[in-house]
């Protein structure tokens, strides 16, 4: 008695497209969950975040110079701007800046 051999699985063109779309959706979902999880993960630094409230007449350059008096002020300005996601160096009195 001969066992019936089933033919190998064959995908149509539409089936391939559906499979590729499903794989891409699952990949996007996994990457987005990983991104959210990594951004919400604690850094291990239990110190409260240091902040500075901008006063009238203060500049980003002056604040950076105060943070790193012996270092390169340009590096401190870039670090402050990046940490606070500043698109410009203009500051507004009352604005809160996170400090490194």
N, C-alpha and C positions, 0 to 999 in steps of 0.2 A: 504494500500500500504506500502510495506516494503522498507525502505531506504537501499540502498546497502552499506554494511559495507566494507570498504577497509581493507585488511589485514595489520597487523602491519608491520612497516619497518623492513626488514631483511637484514643484511649485510653478504656478503660472506666473506670468509677468506681473499681474496684479497682486498675487500672493507675495512675491519678492518685495514689491513696493511696500505692502502692509507690514511685512516683517522688518524691513529697514526702518520704517517710521516708528514701529514699536520699540526697536532697539535704541533709536535716537531719543525717544521720549523717556525711556527708563534711564538712559545715561544722563540726560539733563536733570531728571529728578534726583538721581544719586548725587550729582555734582552740586545741585542747589542745596540739598540737605547738608552735605559736607561743608559747604561754604557758610551756611547759617550756623552750624554747630561750631565751626572753628572761630567765627567772629564772636560767638557768645561764650566761648570757653574762658574761664578765669586765667589770668596771666600769672598767678602765683604771687602777685604783689599785693599785700594786704593793706598797704598805705593808702589813705584817701587821696584822690586825685587833687593835685595842686592847681589852683585856678588864680587868675589875675583879672580884676575888673579894671578896664581901661579908664583912665582919668583924662580930663581935658588937656590937650597939648602933648599927650604921650604918643610916641611913635613905635612901630614894631622894632625898628633899629635900636631905640633906646631901651626897650624892654629886653631885647636879646642881649645887648651889651651888659645889662645888669645881671642876666643869668650866667653869662660866661665872660667875666671881665678879663680873664687871661687868655681866652681862646679866640678863635677867628669868629668875629661877629657875623660875617656872611653865612657861615655854617649854622650859627644859632638862629639867624633870621629864617633860613630855609627850613630848619627843623621845626620852628614855631609855626611857620606857614603850612607845612605839611601836616603837622599834628592837628591843627585847627581847620584844615581844608580851606585855607584862605585863597581866594582867586586874585586878590589885590592886597597891597600893603597898607591900604587906607584903613584906619581904625576909627571907631565911633565911641565917644564917651559912654560908658555903661556896658560896653561889649565885654563878654566874658571870654577869656582865653585859657585854654588848658596849657599847663606848663609841663615840660619834660622832667 
